[in-house]
Amino acid sequence: MSEEQLKAFWDAIQADAALQQKLQGVTDPGAIVDIAKEAGFTISAEELKTAQEELSDEQLDGAAGGGGFVSSVLSV
């Protein structure tokens, strides 16, 4: 797993409405990791936490729907 995988997953979320839908309302980091795996990405809950700490307010504001994945990352 790597930062590249997390960035690629983030980019996929931004571009894929179906992936956004799957992540909508998901609050469990393990579930996010599972969804990422189903989509072909290898990330960890720890990487989600690190990413949450590094995301700017602008990036969070621009997140698809402002919920789901971002809410999950924030609750890690």
Protein Blocks (a to p, Z undefined) as FASTA:
>chain_A
ZZklmmmmmmmmmmmmklmmmmgopabfklmmmmmmmnopacdfklmmmmmmmpcfklmm
mpghhiajlmmmmmZZ
